[in-house]
Amino acid sequence: MRKILEIKFGDIELFHPNRAFFDRTGISQKRWAELAFGYSQPSEEEVKHVVKAINYDVNDALKFFDALQLPLFE
């Protein structure tokens, strides 16, 4: 989840979820803190809801997959 936010916003601290975000995603504030800071792994449903809520587009997804593959070649 942290990598998704970093790709979309550049710095995770630039994203400030509000009550509407929590309502749309169905994720509580406590659970969000665990996910956003990498203390817990998100479920597939949680990822889908967050991606939809932050308007993650195809270009963002391509950047995400590129970021995952980079360490393989270092």
Secondary structure, 3 states (H helix, E strand, C coil): CHHHHHHHHCCHHHCCCCHHHHHHHCCCHHHHHHHHCCCCCCCHHHHHHHHHHCCCCHHHHHHHHHHHHHHHHC
